[in-house]
Amino acid sequence: MGNSVHPDTDESAIVDAAIAKLLQAHPPARTETQELLGAVFDSGLAWIHFPVGIGGLGLSTVLHQYVYSSLTAAGVPDYISETPIGYGMAGPTIAEHGTEAQIAHHLRRIFTGEFVWCQLFSEPGAGSDLASLSTRAVPTGDGWLVNGQKVWTTLGHLAQYGLLVARTDPDALKHQGLTYFLLDMTLPGVEVRPLRQMSGDAEFNEVYLSDVLVPDSARIGGVGEGWGVAMTTLANERLVLGATTPRHGGAIDEALALWSAREDKTSAAARVLRDRLLDLWIRDDVAWLTGARAAQRRESGPGPEGSVSKIARSSINQQTYELCADLRGAASLIYSAAAALDGTAQPGYMFLRSRAQSIEGGSSEVLRDVVAHRVLGLPPSHRPDKGIPWNEVPRS
């Protein structure tokens, strides 16, 4: 809790009272997980900035990190790490753009972990340029007939629901002909295939959609307004990926532990490793402080500043796990992909797994463009397809 930001505002007293009341009525050590998380939601502490009645108290987002740190320190399960896509992306998107029925059906179940979610955005021909996606949704009766392929779908093999963006008007400009759906992954025609990674794991998937009949009640936002809804999802994704690591925690904590256990701390090679560790520790702390400062200034949800934290965190994690592997030496070559499932992943595995962090959640190149244009005010990158309908844009 000492690493969290606790603003000096009247809202802090409201939050402290709600946390105290929750923990007294539902002691984490003696309360079943789903019941406890349900009580957190009902107390308005799930998403502190959401309206009262749907998991929030209508307070400032500045208090988000304080609430999260306070609850997890008291023994509440780490609801962000357990349901990152549901909590960090599906929940905020549904709260902002969903109907009353969608909010009532999904939000509490997302927070308690009853529903696992995945993200159906990227395609073989539409990754960094998401708006060029070609998965089609054609209106039919009371619903939509969806055909296409998605790729790099984290948790797709476990998910009950997916956040799906599909093209509903190929004659419109590529950003304007998209519509957003909450896809039931158990519908006929949804096929999930694992993608084997170089780490030996298969947490990503490719998803084939073949004549999947999606009811119109699963549409979120207006027809053709999917790009705006998707931007809500992506902004929250980058915020979660860049800001959930505690101060001096995660990869840098593992590196410090490996250095402490090292017998040789005085040789020339050891001094080089020590210098790398100190440099990464400073950069990690600066990244955390930058994220904390952005959180203090953020009053109404995530903005483009989340891209800064995500870029920094990806780079630091990759370099820190590279250091962890060097600290262990040849022993890092021996690891088990299965260890990632029980929380005992070794540095060798994490070194390989961290390579994906500069791609997932938006590639670092794309996020630098976001920072340049939307944070620094530089001119946007040239777009040769601007003003051209999607079906006239050349594609390979």
C-alpha positions as CSV (number, residue, x, y, z in Angstrom):
1,M,0.0,0.0,0.0
2,G,2.9,2.3,0.6
3,N,3.7,2.3,-3.2
4,S,0.2,3.6,-4.1
5,V,-0.9,7.1,-4.7
6,H,-3.4,8.3,-2.1
7,P,-4.7,11.8,-3.1
8,D,-5.5,14.2,-0.4
9,T,-9.2,14.8,-1.4
10,D,-12.6,14.4,0.2
11,E,-13.1,11.4,-2.1
12,S,-10.3,9.5,-0.3
13,A,-12.4,9.4,2.9
14,I,-15.3,7.9,1.0
15,V,-13.0,5.2,-0.4
16,D,-11.4,4.4,2.9
17,A,-14.8,4.0,4.6
18,A,-16.0,1.7,1.8
19,I,-12.9,-0.4,2.0
20,A,-13.2,-0.7,5.8
21,K,-16.8,-1.7,5.6
22,L,-16.2,-4.3,2.9
23,L,-13.3,-5.9,4.8
24,Q,-15.2,-6.0,8.0
25,A,-18.3,-7.7,6.4
26,H,-16.2,-10.0,4.2
27,P,-12.8,-10.9,5.7
28,P,-10.7,-12.1,2.7
29,A,-9.2,-15.0,4.7
30,R,-12.7,-16.4,5.5
31,T,-14.7,-15.5,2.3
32,E,-14.9,-17.6,-0.8
33,T,-13.3,-15.8,-3.8
34,Q,-16.3,-15.3,-6.0
35,E,-18.4,-14.1,-3.1
36,L,-15.6,-11.7,-2.0
37,L,-15.2,-10.3,-5.5
38,G,-19.0,-9.9,-5.8
39,A,-19.0,-7.9,-2.6
40,V,-16.2,-5.7,-3.9
41,F,-18.3,-5.0,-7.0
42,D,-21.4,-4.3,-4.9
43,S,-19.4,-1.9,-2.7
44,G,-18.5,0.2,-5.8
45,L,-14.8,-0.6,-5.5
46,A,-14.4,-2.7,-8.7
47,W,-14.0,0.3,-11.0
48,I,-14.0,3.3,-8.7
49,H,-14.8,5.8,-11.5
50,F,-17.9,3.9,-12.8
51,P,-21.4,5.1,-11.8
52,V,-22.9,3.9,-8.6
53,G,-24.7,0.6,-9.2
54,I,-22.4,-0.8,-11.8
55,G,-19.3,-1.5,-9.8
56,G,-18.3,2.1,-9.1
57,L,-18.8,5.1,-6.8
58,G,-18.6,7.8,-9.5
59,L,-15.3,9.1,-8.2
60,S,-12.0,10.2,-9.8
61,T,-9.9,7.6,-11.7
62,V,-7.0,9.0,-9.7
63,L,-8.1,6.7,-6.8
64,H,-8.0,3.6,-9.0
65,Q,-4.4,2.5,-8.1
66,Y,-5.0,3.3,-4.4
67,V,-8.1,1.1,-4.2
68,Y,-6.4,-1.8,-6.1
69,S,-3.3,-1.7,-3.9
70,S,-5.3,-1.4,-0.7
71,L,-7.6,-4.4,-1.6
72,T,-4.9,-6.7,-2.8
73,A,-2.7,-5.9,0.3
74,A,-5.7,-6.9,2.5
75,G,-5.9,-10.2,0.8
76,V,-8.4,-9.7,-2.0
77,P,-7.4,-11.7,-5.0
78,D,-5.6,-9.8,-7.8
79,Y,-8.6,-9.2,-10.0
80,I,-6.6,-7.3,-12.7
81,S,-4.0,-10.1,-13.2
82,E,-6.7,-12.8,-13.1
83,T,-9.0,-11.2,-15.6
84,P,-6.8,-8.7,-17.6
85,I,-8.9,-8.6,-20.7
86,G,-12.2,-8.7,-19.0
87,Y,-11.3,-6.2,-16.3
88,G,-9.0,-3.9,-18.3
89,M,-10.8,-3.9,-21.7
90,A,-14.2,-5.5,-21.8
91,G,-15.5,-3.8,-18.6
92,P,-14.6,-0.2,-19.5
93,T,-15.9,-0.7,-23.1
94,I,-19.2,-2.1,-22.0
95,A,-19.6,0.6,-19.3
96,E,-19.1,3.4,-21.8
97,H,-20.8,2.1,-24.9
98,G,-23.1,-0.8,-23.8
99,T,-26.8,-0.9,-23.3
100,E,-28.4,-1.3,-19.9
101,A,-29.0,-5.0,-20.6
102,Q,-25.4,-5.5,-21.6
103,I,-24.1,-3.7,-18.5
104,A,-26.4,-5.7,-16.2
105,H,-25.5,-9.0,-17.8
106,H,-21.7,-8.7,-18.1
107,L,-20.0,-6.3,-15.6
108,R,-20.5,-8.1,-12.3
109,R,-19.7,-11.5,-14.0
110,I,-16.5,-10.0,-15.5
111,F,-15.2,-8.8,-12.2
112,T,-16.0,-12.0,-10.3
113,G,-14.2,-14.0,-13.0
114,E,-17.3,-15.9,-14.0
115,F,-16.8,-14.8,-17.6
116,V,-13.3,-15.1,-19.3
117,W,-12.9,-12.7,-22.2
118,C,-10.6,-12.5,-25.3
119,Q,-10.0,-9.8,-27.9
120,L,-10.8,-10.5,-31.5
121,F,-9.1,-7.6,-33.2
122,S,-5.9,-8.5,-35.1
123,E,-6.0,-10.5,-38.4
124,P,-3.3,-12.0,-40.6
125,G,-3.6,-8.9,-42.8
126,A,-4.6,-6.3,-40.2
127,G,-2.3,-6.0,-37.2
128,S,-0.8,-2.6,-36.6
129,D,-3.2,-1.2,-39.2
130,L,-6.3,-2.5,-37.4
131,A,-8.8,-0.5,-39.5
132,S,-7.9,-2.5,-42.6
133,L,-9.4,-5.7,-41.1
134,S,-11.5,-7.8,-43.5
135,T,-13.7,-10.0,-41.3
136,R,-17.2,-9.4,-42.6
137,A,-20.5,-9.1,-40.7
138,V,-23.6,-9.1,-43.0
139,P,-27.0,-8.3,-41.7
140,T,-29.5,-11.2,-41.7
141,G,-32.9,-11.1,-40.0
142,D,-32.4,-10.1,-36.4
143,G,-28.6,-10.6,-36.4
144,W,-25.4,-10.7,-38.4
145,L,-23.6,-13.5,-40.3
146,V,-19.9,-13.2,-39.5
147,N,-17.1,-14.7,-41.5
148,G,-13.3,-14.2,-41.2
149,Q,-10.2,-15.0,-39.3
150,K,-8.6,-13.4,-36.2
151,V,-5.1,-14.1,-34.9
152,W,-3.0,-13.6,-31.7
153,T,-6.1,-14.1,-29.6
154,T,-4.9,-14.4,-26.0
155,L,-7.0,-16.7,-23.8
156,G,-9.2,-17.5,-26.8
157,H,-9.2,-21.2,-25.9
158,L,-10.6,-20.4,-22.4
159,A,-12.9,-17.5,-23.2
160,Q,-16.7,-17.5,-23.0
161,Y,-16.9,-14.1,-24.8
162,G,-14.8,-12.1,-27.2
163,L,-14.5,-8.4,-28.2
164,L,-15.1,-8.6,-31.9
165,V,-14.6,-5.8,-34.5
166,A,-16.0,-6.7,-38.0
167,R,-16.6,-4.8,-41.3
168,T,-20.2,-4.1,-42.0
169,D,-19.8,-1.6,-44.9
170,P,-17.0,-2.3,-47.3
171,D,-18.0,0.7,-49.4
172,A,-17.3,3.2,-46.5
173,L,-13.9,4.6,-45.5
174,K,-12.0,1.9,-43.7
175,H,-12.4,3.6,-40.3
176,Q,-16.1,4.2,-40.8
177,G,-17.4,0.8,-42.0
178,L,-16.7,-1.2,-38.8
179,T,-19.1,-2.4,-36.1
180,Y,-18.3,-3.8,-32.7
181,F,-19.8,-7.0,-31.2
182,L,-19.7,-8.9,-27.9
183,L,-19.2,-12.4,-29.4
184,D,-20.4,-15.5,-27.6
185,M,-17.4,-17.9,-28.2
186,T,-19.6,-21.0,-27.8
187,L,-21.7,-20.1,-30.9
188,P,-21.6,-22.6,-33.8
189,G,-18.9,-21.7,-36.4
190,V,-16.4,-20.4,-33.9
191,E,-13.2,-22.5,-34.1
192,V,-10.1,-21.8,-31.9
193,R,-6.7,-23.1,-32.8
194,P,-3.6,-22.7,-30.6
195,L,-0.5,-21.0,-31.9
196,R,2.7,-22.5,-30.5
197,Q,5.2,-19.9,-29.3
198,M,9.0,-20.1,-29.2
199,S,8.7,-20.5,-25.4
200,G,6.9,-23.8,-25.9
201,D,3.6,-22.3,-24.6
202,A,0.4,-21.7,-26.5
203,E,-1.4,-18.8,-24.8
204,F,-2.2,-17.2,-28.2
205,N,-4.7,-18.6,-30.7
206,E,-6.1,-18.0,-34.2
207,V,-9.9,-18.0,-34.4
208,Y,-11.9,-18.9,-37.5
209,L,-15.4,-17.5,-37.8
210,S,-17.5,-19.5,-40.3
211,D,-21.1,-18.4,-40.8
212,V,-21.4,-17.4,-37.2
213,L,-24.9,-16.0,-36.5
214,V,-24.5,-13.2,-34.0
215,P,-27.7,-11.6,-32.6
216,D,-28.0,-7.8,-33.0
217,S,-28.4,-7.6,-29.2
218,A,-24.7,-8.5,-29.1
219,R,-23.8,-5.3,-31.0
220,I,-22.2,-2.6,-28.8
221,G,-22.4,0.9,-30.2
222,G,-24.0,1.9,-33.5
223,V,-23.6,0.2,-36.8
224,G,-20.5,1.7,-38.4
225,E,-19.3,3.2,-35.1
226,G,-17.0,0.3,-34.2
227,W,-13.8,2.2,-34.6
228,G,-14.7,4.6,-31.8
229,V,-15.7,1.7,-29.5
230,A,-12.4,-0.1,-30.4
231,M,-10.4,3.0,-29.4
232,T,-12.0,2.8,-25.9
233,T,-10.8,-0.8,-25.7
234,L,-7.3,-0.1,-26.9
235,A,-6.8,2.9,-24.6
236,N,-7.7,0.8,-21.6
237,E,-5.6,-2.1,-22.8
238,R,-2.5,0.0,-23.0
239,L,-3.3,1.5,-19.6
240,V,-3.5,-2.0,-18.0
241,L,-0.4,-3.4,-19.7
242,G,1.7,-0.3,-18.7
243,A,0.5,0.3,-15.2
244,T,-0.3,-2.9,-13.3
245,T,3.3,-3.7,-12.2
246,P,3.9,-2.5,-8.6
247,R,6.8,-0.2,-7.8
248,H,10.0,-2.2,-7.6
249,G,8.0,-5.4,-8.4
250,G,7.7,-7.8,-11.3
251,A,10.8,-8.4,-13.5
252,I,13.1,-6.0,-11.6
253,D,12.3,-7.7,-8.3
254,E,13.2,-11.1,-9.8
255,A,16.5,-9.6,-11.1
256,L,17.3,-8.2,-7.6
257,A,16.6,-11.6,-6.0
258,L,19.0,-13.3,-8.5
259,W,21.7,-10.8,-7.8
260,S,21.3,-11.2,-4.1
261,A,21.7,-15.0,-4.4
262,R,24.8,-14.7,-6.6
263,E,28.1,-15.7,-5.0
264,D,30.4,-13.7,-7.3
265,K,29.7,-10.0,-6.8
266,T,33.2,-8.6,-7.3
267,S,34.7,-9.9,-10.5
268,A,34.8,-7.7,-13.6
269,A,31.9,-9.6,-15.2
270,A,29.9,-9.3,-12.0
271,R,30.4,-5.5,-11.9
272,V,29.1,-5.2,-15.4
273,L,26.0,-7.2,-14.4
274,R,25.6,-4.9,-11.3
275,D,25.8,-1.8,-13.4
276,R,23.1,-3.2,-15.8
277,L,20.9,-4.0,-12.8
278,L,21.3,-0.5,-11.3
279,D,20.5,1.1,-14.6
280,L,17.4,-1.0,-15.1
281,W,16.3,-0.3,-11.4
282,I,16.5,3.4,-12.0
283,R,14.6,3.2,-15.4
284,D,12.0,0.9,-13.8
285,D,11.4,3.4,-11.0
286,V,11.2,6.4,-13.4
287,A,8.6,4.4,-15.5
288,W,6.5,3.8,-12.4
289,L,6.7,7.4,-11.3
290,T,5.8,8.6,-14.8
291,G,2.7,6.3,-14.7
292,A,1.8,7.5,-11.2
293,R,2.0,11.1,-12.3
294,A,-0.2,10.4,-15.4
295,A,-2.7,8.6,-13.1
296,Q,-2.9,11.6,-10.8
297,R,-3.7,13.9,-13.7
298,R,-6.2,11.6,-15.3
299,E,-9.7,12.5,-14.3
300,S,-12.0,10.8,-16.9
301,G,-10.5,7.6,-18.0
302,P,-7.3,6.7,-20.0
303,G,-5.8,8.9,-22.7
304,P,-2.9,8.6,-25.1
305,E,-0.4,8.9,-22.2
306,G,-1.0,5.2,-21.5
307,S,1.0,4.5,-24.6
308,V,4.1,6.0,-22.9
309,S,3.8,3.6,-20.0
310,K,3.2,0.7,-22.2
311,I,6.3,1.4,-24.4
312,A,8.5,1.9,-21.4
313,R,7.3,-1.2,-19.6
314,S,7.7,-3.4,-22.6
315,S,11.3,-2.3,-23.2
316,I,12.3,-2.5,-19.5
317,N,10.8,-5.9,-19.0
318,Q,12.6,-7.3,-22.0
319,Q,15.9,-6.0,-21.0
320,T,15.4,-7.0,-17.3
321,Y,14.6,-10.6,-18.2
322,E,17.6,-10.7,-20.5
323,L,19.6,-9.6,-17.4
324,C,17.9,-12.3,-15.4
325,A,19.0,-14.9,-17.9
326,D,22.5,-13.6,-17.8
327,L,22.6,-13.7,-14.0
328,R,21.6,-17.4,-14.1
329,G,24.0,-18.2,-16.9
330,A,23.6,-21.6,-18.6
331,A,20.9,-22.6,-16.1
332,S,18.6,-20.3,-18.0
333,L,18.6,-22.7,-20.9
334,I,16.6,-25.2,-18.9
335,Y,13.0,-24.3,-18.2
336,S,9.4,-25.6,-18.5
337,A,6.7,-23.8,-20.3
338,A,4.2,-25.4,-17.9
339,A,5.8,-23.4,-15.1
340,A,4.1,-20.3,-16.4
341,L,0.8,-21.8,-15.4
342,D,1.6,-22.2,-11.8
343,G,3.4,-18.9,-11.2
344,T,6.9,-20.4,-11.1
345,A,8.1,-19.4,-14.5
346,Q,11.9,-19.4,-14.8
347,P,14.0,-16.5,-16.3
348,G,14.7,-18.5,-19.4
349,Y,11.0,-18.8,-20.1
350,M,10.3,-15.2,-19.3
351,F,13.2,-14.0,-21.5
352,L,11.5,-15.7,-24.5
353,R,8.0,-14.7,-23.4
354,S,8.9,-11.1,-23.0
355,R,9.8,-10.8,-26.7
356,A,6.0,-10.5,-27.4
357,Q,5.6,-7.4,-25.1
358,S,6.7,-5.0,-27.8
359,I,3.9,-6.3,-30.1
360,E,1.0,-7.2,-27.9
361,G,-1.3,-4.4,-26.9
362,G,-0.2,-2.3,-29.8
363,S,3.3,-2.5,-31.3
364,S,5.9,-0.1,-29.9
365,E,6.2,1.5,-33.4
366,V,2.5,2.3,-33.5
367,L,2.4,3.6,-29.9
368,R,5.4,5.9,-30.6
369,D,3.3,7.3,-33.5
370,V,0.4,7.8,-31.0
371,V,2.7,9.6,-28.6
372,A,4.2,11.8,-31.3
373,H,0.8,12.9,-32.7
374,R,-1.5,12.9,-29.7
375,V,0.8,13.8,-26.8
376,L,3.6,15.8,-28.4
377,G,1.4,17.4,-31.1
378,L,3.5,16.4,-34.0
379,P,2.0,16.0,-37.5
380,P,0.4,12.5,-38.0
381,S,2.1,9.9,-40.2
382,H,1.2,10.0,-43.9
383,R,-1.8,7.8,-44.9
384,P,-1.9,7.0,-48.6
385,D,-5.4,5.4,-48.1
386,K,-7.0,8.5,-46.6
387,G,-10.3,9.3,-48.2
388,I,-10.4,6.0,-50.1
389,P,-13.3,3.4,-49.5
390,W,-12.0,0.2,-47.9
391,N,-12.9,-1.9,-51.0
392,E,-10.7,0.3,-53.2
393,V,-7.6,0.2,-50.9
394,P,-4.8,-2.1,-52.4
395,R,-4.2,-5.1,-50.2
396,S,-1.7,-7.9,-50.6
